[in-house]
Amino acid sequence: MNTRLQQALSFLAEAPEDAFSLYAVAYEYLQAGELSQARAYFERLRDLHPTYVGLYYHLGRVLQQQGEIDQAEATFRVGLQVARAQRDAHAGRELQAALDALLGLDYEDEV
């Protein structure tokens, strides 16, 4: 286990529902290629903090990599709604690009 993951897990142990700590643990598992662990923590983050917009891109990509295309699409779409509600244009662009790529769309196609 890498040092960053150990540190994130220790922060999470101190505050088990902290959004940033959950995200950090999920992201470190993702970086380590442990998709199932990453997914579990991203899903927990989504369940506890559904407006944490940063989780949707990564959770959608994990689902996509695990072959769960319909769930990935749904996750990107929910993330887009959250990004729009928060007026987060950067997250919205990333999520739209991920959704477009998942659906095989280019800039001239419509969703």
PEKA-V513031 format. One record per residue. RES is the residue in three letters. PHI is phi as a letter, one per 30 degrees, with the letter a starting at -180 (* if undefined). PSI is psi in radians with two decimals (NA if undefined). D_FIRST is the distance of its C-alpha to the first C-alpha in whole Angstrom. Layout:
<<RES | PHI | PSI | D_FIRST> <RES | PHI | PSI | D_FIRST>>
This chain:
<<MET | * | 2.31 | 0> <ASN | d | 2.85 | 4> <THR | d | -0.71 | 7> <ARG | d | -0.72 | 9> <LEU | d | -0.76 | 7> <GLN | e | -0.74 | 7> <GLN | d | -0.78 | 10> <ALA | d | -0.72 | 11> <LEU | d | -0.63 | 11> <SER | d | -0.68 | 13> <PHE | d | -0.72 | 15> <LEU | d | -0.64 | 15> <ALA | d | -0.58 | 16> <GLU | d | -0.52 | 19> <ALA | b | 1.42 | 20> <PRO | d | -0.30 | 19> <GLU | c | 0.18 | 22> <ASP | d | 2.18 | 21> <ALA | d | -0.83 | 21> <PHE | d | -0.69 | 20> <SER | d | -0.73 | 17> <LEU | d | -0.76 | 17> <TYR | d | -0.76 | 17> <ALA | d | -0.75 | 14> <VAL | d | -0.83 | 12> <ALA | e | -0.79 | 13> <TYR | d | -0.71 | 13> <GLU | d | -0.66 | 10> <TYR | d | -0.69 | 9> <LEU | d | -0.81 | 13> <GLN | d | -0.52 | 12> <ALA | d | -0.03 | 9> <GLY | i | 0.22 | 12> <GLU | c | 1.38 | 11> <LEU | d | -0.69 | 15> <SER | d | -0.73 | 15> <GLN | d | -0.78 | 13> <ALA | e | -0.81 | 14> <ARG | e | -0.78 | 17> <ALA | e | -0.74 | 17> <TYR | d | -0.66 | 16> <PHE | d | -0.69 | 19> <GLU | d | -0.68 | 21> <ARG | d | -0.74 | 21> <LEU | d | -0.78 | 21> <ARG | d | -0.73 | 24> <ASP | d | -0.67 | 26> <LEU | d | -0.57 | 26> <HIS | b | 1.24 | 26> <PRO | d | -0.21 | 28> <THR | c | 0.12 | 29> <TYR | d | 1.56 | 26> <VAL | d | -0.55 | 27> <GLY | d | -0.36 | 24> <LEU | d | -0.50 | 22> <TYR | d | -0.68 | 25> <TYR | d | -0.88 | 24> <HIS | d | -0.74 | 21> <LEU | d | -0.73 | 21> <GLY | d | -0.74 | 24> <ARG | d | -0.69 | 23> <VAL | d | -0.82 | 20> <LEU | d | -0.73 | 23> <GLN | d | -0.80 | 25> <GLN | d | -0.47 | 22> <GLN | d | 0.08 | 22> <GLY | i | 0.21 | 26> <GLU | c | 1.26 | 27> <ILE | d | -0.77 | 29> <ASP | d | -0.73 | 32> <GLN | d | -0.65 | 29> <ALA | d | -0.81 | 28> <GLU | e | -0.82 | 31> <ALA | d | -0.68 | 32> <THR | d | -0.78 | 28> <PHE | d | -0.71 | 30> <ARG | d | -0.73 | 33> <VAL | d | -0.75 | 32> <GLY | e | -0.69 | 30> <LEU | d | -0.73 | 33> <GLN | d | -0.76 | 35> <VAL | d | -0.79 | 33> <ALA | d | -0.75 | 33> <ARG | d | -0.72 | 36> <ALA | d | -0.58 | 37> <GLN | c | -0.01 | 35> <ARG | h | 0.71 | 37> <ASP | c | 1.55 | 34> <ALA | d | -0.65 | 35> <HIS | d | -0.90 | 32> <ALA | d | -0.67 | 30> <GLY | d | -0.75 | 33> <ARG | d | -0.75 | 33> <GLU | d | -0.77 | 29> <LEU | d | -0.70 | 30> <GLN | d | -0.73 | 33> <ALA | d | -0.72 | 32> <ALA | d | -0.73 | 29> <LEU | d | -0.80 | 32> <ASP | e | -0.77 | 34> <ALA | d | -0.72 | 32> <LEU | d | -0.70 | 31> <LEU | d | -0.06 | 35> <GLY | i | 0.51 | 36> <LEU | c | 2.62 | 38> <ASP | c | -3.11 | 39> <TYR | d | -0.35 | 41> <GLU | c | -0.23 | 44> <ASP | d | 2.78 | 43> <GLU | c | 2.61 | 43> <VAL | d | NA | 41>>
